[in-house]
Amino acid sequence: MKILLVYPNMPLQFSLPHSIGRISSALKQKGHEVRLFDTTLYPPKGRTDEEKRIERGQIKPYKVRGLKQTDMIEDFKECIKVFRPNKMMITFVDNTIDIGMKLLESNKRPIPTIAGGVSVILGPKRFKTPLIDTLWRGSIESFVFPENPEIELMDDWTVFEQERLFRPMSGKYYKTIPLLTSYGCPFSCGFCCAPSLRNVLGHRKKSLENTIRELEFQLKTHKPEFIYFSSETFLSMPMPDFREFADVYKGISLPFWCQTSVNTINEERAELLKEMNCHRVAMGIESGDERYRKEMIGGKNFTNELAIRAFRILSKAGVSAAANNIIGFPMETLGGIEATVNLNKKIYEEMPDVQLNCYIFQPYHGTRLREFCETKGLLRKQCPDTVLGDPVIYNPYVSDDKLREYRDHFYEKVTGKRPE
């Protein structure tokens, strides 16, 4: 059977989606012929999130490469005409629903269509349309291998065109392969849909043996220059496993990116990250107001001192890090935002090369804080456009203009310097 995978994505959002890699792998193992239509490299309309992040000093400038010069809709119709799929499978997250629906609407040939992804899992009512025949709300493994839903799949990145394996990091393009060491997140932050997804899909940790096996497979298949560990909390693996994995990875020594929680950082882990050639660790601070972080956000049960200590430990080990922050939470005060700035000032003192990221809260479907906003009547729009979007909830304590000011000048407020 010929199956066309459709990946509607925001322009220049370079991360490779494990959902596509895994479903392609599973379908090919079943003997299906698989093609992919990916919208990532079509030219954006207006400024992209990446350009905004450069302006705000969050990431280094880079020259965009690989943009397509053709029309996305016409290319999609041509893809269907040439490939003539028996089925289509499309994945949705909140900010790609419009793009995905435009693609499906452009197809005039009836093709059975299956939709999945985070948005379908958490809000299936939004996808009751004649354009979609089936909604799938479970795991990829259970969809393709119902007789053995615990099967371990290795992501198939050959379904993407070669240009998509390259992404910019610190202003330079690297051939990058993503890798998961676990599925889901053990924490329950109110702004994140991971807790709701965990209720449906569970939180699964890959065995150390399978993690190493896939790493070696991807190295042999693609010969990457960079590894992107996309697990929600990379250092949540038990310490004995991390030591063993580090010993293996030190023999590979490719630069890599990962994300983790500040309360998983200690001196031994930091030293191992350095020896493994870690490029950067991203850690969520979210709010500098300890009480708000604990009572409203949840899942961030650490003190400000522990956060500062984590960056101090990494800095001493020579490992770079990024501090992720969110402002404009429901009912957050200007004092709470100032607390976030002040905490980041202390982090900056410990690590002058820290990457400072600041975003305005977006009430994604399936999150506890979205439910709070709905209950309190704070929602002004149904869905955010992008993770770097403007305020979409009403805040009685902080104006939209003030939120934009703090977001756009966060780097300057923390460091006292303008972005280079």
SULURGI-V119014 format. One record per pair of residues at least 6 apart in sequence whose C-alpha atoms are under 7 Angstrom apart, sorted by the first residue. I is the first residue (numbers start at 1). GAP is how many residues later the second one is. Records with the same first field share a line. If there is no record, write none. Layout:
BEGIN
I=GAP / GAP
END
This chain:
BEGIN
1=31 / 32 / 85
2=30 / 31 / 32 / 83 / 84 / 85
3=29 / 30 / 31 / 32 / 82 / 83 / 84 / 85
4=30 / 31 / 32 / 81 / 83 / 84 / 85
5=30 / 31 / 32 / 83 / 84 / 85
6=30 / 31 / 32 / 83 / 84 / 85
7=30 / 31 / 32 / 83 / 84
8=30 / 31 / 88 / 91 / 92
9=30 / 31 / 87
10=30 / 86
11=29 / 30 / 31 / 32 / 33
12=28 / 29
13=27
14=153
16=162
18=137
21=134 / 135 / 136
22=131 / 132 / 133 / 134
23=117
24=10 / 132
25=128 / 129 / 130 / 131
26=118 / 127
27=117
28=6
35=124
36=123 / 124
37=39
41=25 / 26 / 27
42=25 / 26 / 30
43=24 / 25
49=339
53=6
54=6 / 7
56=352 / 353 / 355 / 363
57=354 / 362
58=297 / 298 / 299
59=111
60=110 / 111
61=110
62=109 / 110
66=97
73=30 / 33
77=30
86=25
87=24 / 25 / 26
88=23 / 24 / 25 / 26
89=24 / 25 / 26
90=24 / 25 / 26
91=24 / 25 / 26
92=24 / 25 / 26 / 27 / 28
93=24 / 25 / 26
94=25 / 289
95=289 / 290 / 291
104=27
112=21
113=19 / 20 / 21
114=18 / 19 / 20 / 21
115=17 / 19 / 20 / 21
116=19 / 20 / 21
120=15 / 17
121=16
122=243 / 244
138=63
139=62
141=8 / 9 / 10
142=7
154=60
165=10 / 11 / 12
166=7 / 8 / 9 / 10
167=6 / 7 / 8 / 9
168=6
174=51 / 52
175=49 / 50 / 51
176=48 / 49 / 50 / 51 / 52
177=47 / 49 / 50 / 51
178=49 / 50 / 51 / 52
179=49 / 50 / 51
180=49 / 50 / 51
181=24 / 25 / 30 / 50
182=22 / 23 / 24 / 49
183=20 / 21 / 22 / 48
184=10 / 14 / 19 / 20 / 48
185=9 / 18 / 47 / 48
186=17
187=112
188=7 / 110 / 111
189=108 / 109 / 110 / 111
190=107 / 108 / 177 / 178 / 179
191=106 / 172 / 176 / 177 / 178
192=175
193=173 / 174
196=170
208=33
225=29
226=28 / 29 / 30
227=27 / 28 / 29 / 30
228=28 / 29 / 30
229=28 / 29
230=28
232=27 / 28
233=26 / 27 / 28
234=24 / 25 / 26
235=25 / 29
236=28
246=26 / 30
249=27
250=25 / 26
253=23 / 24
254=23
255=22 / 23 / 24
256=21 / 22 / 23
257=21 / 22 / 23 / 24
258=22 / 23 / 24
259=22 / 23 / 24
260=22 / 23
261=22 / 23
262=21 / 45 / 48
263=39
265=45
266=47
267=46
270=43 / 44 / 47
271=46
274=43 / 44 / 45
278=41
279=41
280=39 / 40 / 41
281=39 / 40 / 41
282=39 / 40 / 41
283=39 / 40 / 41
284=39 / 40 / 41
285=38 / 39 / 40
286=38 / 39 / 40
287=6 / 38 / 39 / 53
288=16 / 48 / 51 / 52 / 55
289=47 / 50 / 51
290=13 / 14
293=7
294=6 / 7
304=39
308=38 / 39
311=36 / 39 / 40
312=38 / 39
314=6
315=35 / 36
320=34
321=33 / 34
322=32 / 33 / 34
323=32 / 33 / 34
324=32 / 33 / 34
325=32 / 33 / 34
326=32 / 33 / 34 / 35
327=10 / 32 / 33 / 34
328=32 / 33 / 75
329=32
330=43 / 65
331=64 / 65 / 66
332=65
333=64 / 65
334=63 / 64
341=73
344=70
345=69 / 70
348=6
356=55
358=49 / 52
359=29 / 48
360=28 / 29 / 30 / 31 / 47
362=22 / 25 / 30
363=6 / 7
364=6 / 19
373=6
378=15 / 16
379=13 / 14 / 15
380=12 / 13 / 14
381=11
384=8
391=9
411=8
412=6
END
